């Protein structure tokens, strides 16, 4: 299904659309559904120093780089944002995002509160931040265990980090509770559609209005 765009009479600035949540709260599922159903949206692929997991593809899931290369990219200001997460480093390469925006596509970010904060500091009004809560911490732990992909130590680490991540909810523009993934996805898609229509993002609006006024005066 195509994105819910309408014929534009003026150009629009692209959106940097951030979806964050604790691990297990559903952001990956919702992000995947957004990308499947909206051809105006492209995923930002992060660079990371961690090793690939089984099935992950370099350049698709992540750009896998060693620590030396990552530090060079930081020094060269190649990242829009970067952070330490679970003992590894993750960052958003600047060039790919700017290329997508230039092509008229909005960019989806699956990053944590640190990344969202840095991105907002750099891009301000073009950033839209959505935080997804689990319905309860008990349910979050149940979901993590149900995945059966992590050790007990990793699960406890994710639960501890979840508490810290949730404490930064007030740094987001929208907050949702994912107690039903289809409803939560629909809410996130509605937010994206509304943000695309904001007056502040219509870069050709003044010229369009002046044209209408001129035409109206001429008819008078």
C-alpha positions as MATLAB code, in Angstrom:
seq = 'XXXXXXXXXXXXXXXXXXXXXXXXXXXXXXXXXXXXXXXXXXXXXXXXXXXXXXXXXXXXXXXXXXXXXXXXXXXXXXXXXXXXXXXXXXXXXXXXXXXXXXXXXXXXXXXXXXXXXXXXXXXXXXXXXXXXXXXXXXXXXXXXXXXXXXXXXXXXXXXXXXXXXXXXXXXXXXXXXXXXXXXXXXXXXXXXXXXXXXXXXXXXXXXXXXXXXXXXXXXX';
ca = [
       0.000    0.000    0.000;
       1.310    3.436   -0.875;
       1.819    6.144    1.713;
      -1.284    8.239    2.491;
       0.106   11.228    0.643;
      -1.972   13.572   -1.469;
      -0.939   15.626   -4.533;
       1.275   18.392   -3.201;
       0.819   21.969   -4.354;
       4.031   22.937   -2.560;
       7.153   21.134   -1.441;
       7.471   19.588    2.014;
      10.540   19.143    4.186;
      11.298   15.547    5.071;
      10.598   14.075    8.498;
      13.094   12.300   10.728;
      10.677    9.894   12.429;
      11.997    8.319   15.625;
      10.337    5.275   17.222;
      11.837    4.217   20.565;
      10.877    1.669   23.195;
      12.470   -0.747   25.623;
      13.552   -4.013   24.013;
      10.465   -6.227   23.750;
       7.895   -3.423   23.773;
       7.225   -3.711   20.041;
       9.098   -0.986   18.202;
      10.716   -3.403   15.729;
       7.362   -4.955   14.786;
       5.743   -1.547   14.373;
       8.693   -0.189   12.393;
       8.534   -3.159   10.044;
       4.811   -2.642    9.471;
       5.367    1.052    8.750;
       7.980    0.245    6.119;
       5.804   -2.455    4.537;
       2.809   -0.137    4.219;
       4.384    3.222    3.409;
       6.516    3.625    0.302;
       7.411    7.196    1.253;
       9.402    5.995    4.246;
      12.927    4.587    4.324;
      14.781    2.997    7.240;
      17.942    4.530    8.617;
      20.578    1.779    8.850;
      22.825    2.266   11.856;
      26.520    1.510   12.076;
      27.543   -0.655   15.012;
      30.656   -2.150   16.556;
      28.862   -5.317   17.707;
      29.196   -8.586   15.830;
      26.460   -9.679   13.388;
      23.827  -12.023   14.770;
      22.742  -15.086   12.764;
      20.799  -14.001    9.684;
      21.816  -10.334    9.847;
      23.115   -8.799    6.616;
      25.769   -6.099    6.517;
      24.338   -2.939    4.945;
      20.744   -4.056    5.437;
      20.328   -4.671    9.158;
      23.399   -2.707   10.233;
      26.682   -1.433    8.901;
      29.109   -3.574   10.913;
      32.381   -1.740   11.587;
      35.259   -2.224   14.003;
      35.914    0.157   16.884;
      38.745    1.976   15.095;
      36.565    2.703   12.076;
      33.707    3.845   14.314;
      35.981    6.264   16.165;
      37.212    7.668   12.844;
      33.597    8.258   11.764;
      32.901   10.090   15.025;
      35.995   12.251   14.550;
      34.960   13.064   10.978;
      31.420   14.044   12.086;
      29.980   11.283    9.905;
      27.189   10.543   12.403;
      23.982   12.450   13.089;
      23.943   10.723   16.469;
      25.724    7.915   18.242;
      25.629    6.198   21.628;
      26.947    3.344   23.786;
      24.345    0.577   24.110;
      24.926   -2.755   25.891;
      28.703   -2.354   25.678;
      28.717   -1.578   21.951;
      28.495    1.602   19.896;
      25.727    2.524   17.495;
      25.494    5.534   15.207;
      23.415    6.991   12.371;
      25.487    7.741    9.247;
      24.740   11.277    8.086;
      25.199   10.837    4.316;
      22.516    8.172    3.806;
      19.917   10.193    5.715;
      20.641   13.370    3.771;
      20.439   11.412    0.521;
      17.019    9.999    1.429;
      15.676   13.422    2.407;
      16.964   14.920   -0.846;
      15.055   12.209   -2.719;
      11.842   13.279   -0.995;
      11.609   10.359    1.430;
      10.996   10.469    5.167;
      13.452    8.532    7.336;
      12.546    6.116   10.129;
      14.905    5.743   13.109;
      14.940    2.818   15.543;
      17.137    4.455   18.195;
      17.138    4.955   21.963;
      16.551    8.127   23.982;
      20.197    9.203   23.745;
      20.092    9.050   19.953;
      16.717   10.768   19.830;
      18.045   13.589   21.988;
      21.131   14.085   19.819;
      19.086   13.968   16.632;
      16.706   16.601   17.972;
      19.620   18.841   18.942;
      20.906   18.682   15.359;
      17.696   18.704   13.313;
      15.136   20.311   15.614;
      11.757   20.780   13.990;
      12.277   18.062   11.390;
      12.407   15.391   14.123;
       9.257   13.631   15.371;
       9.767   11.413   18.432;
       7.441    8.573   19.445;
       7.987    6.467   22.575;
       6.203    3.142   23.029;
       5.527    1.813   26.541;
       4.841   -1.818   27.371;
       1.495   -2.309   29.163;
       3.428   -3.422   32.264;
       6.914   -4.517   33.260;
       5.569   -8.001   33.926;
       4.314   -8.218   30.358;
       7.594   -6.855   29.032;
       9.536   -9.589   30.828;
       7.078  -12.203   29.551;
       7.649  -11.043   25.960;
      11.432  -11.135   26.370;
      11.292  -14.673   27.730;
       8.852  -15.775   25.032;
      11.377  -14.813   22.353;
      13.722  -17.463   23.764;
      16.747  -15.781   22.184;
      18.500  -14.366   25.252;
      20.191  -15.787   28.335;
      18.879  -15.041   31.817;
      21.691  -12.534   32.288;
      20.784  -10.706   29.071;
      17.080  -10.652   29.983;
      17.833   -9.121   33.380;
      20.096   -6.583   31.690;
      17.324   -5.636   29.253;
      14.829   -5.262   32.091;
      17.217   -3.017   34.007;
      17.833   -0.903   30.913;
      14.085   -0.739   30.215;
      13.525    1.036   33.523;
      16.169    3.613   32.616;
      14.763    4.103   29.098;
      11.202    4.581   30.354;
      12.380    7.344   32.691;
      13.170    9.471   29.612;
       9.610    9.366   28.231;
       9.212   13.126   28.617;
      11.813   13.742   25.899;
       9.338   12.536   23.259;
       6.547   14.267   21.353;
       4.150   11.318   21.533;
       3.823    8.392   23.942;
       1.779    5.242   23.315;
       1.109    2.004   25.192;
       1.494   -1.145   23.124;
      -1.161   -3.391   24.637;
      -2.435   -4.259   21.146;
       0.142   -4.157   18.353;
      -2.339   -3.480   15.529;
      -3.905   -0.557   17.360;
      -0.512    0.812   18.363;
       0.716    0.556   14.768;
      -2.389    2.397   13.543;
      -1.742    5.183   16.055;
       1.895    5.527   14.953;
       0.833    5.630   11.275;
      -1.725    8.338   12.123;
       0.966   10.407   13.848;
       3.211   10.165   10.782;
       0.370   11.158    8.441;
      -0.551   14.179   10.576;
       3.050   15.332   10.939;
       3.443   15.267    7.151;
       0.595   17.775    6.884;
       1.915   20.280    9.426;
       1.955   23.820    8.124;
       5.528   24.353    9.313;
       6.796   21.641    6.931;
       5.210   23.047    3.760;
       8.154   24.978    2.327;
       6.249   26.403   -0.650;
       3.220   27.530    1.316;
       3.846   31.301    1.267;
       4.250   31.371   -2.496;
       1.141   29.245   -2.989;
      -0.965   31.531   -0.766;
       0.309   34.657   -2.518;
      -0.692   33.133   -5.839;
      -4.190   32.404   -4.545;
      -4.544   35.962   -3.203;
      -3.321   37.437   -6.496;
      -5.750   35.297   -8.460;
      -8.562   36.274   -6.117;
      -7.760   39.976   -6.419;
      -7.650   39.715  -10.176;
     -11.098   38.184  -10.275;
     -12.402   40.978   -8.080;
];
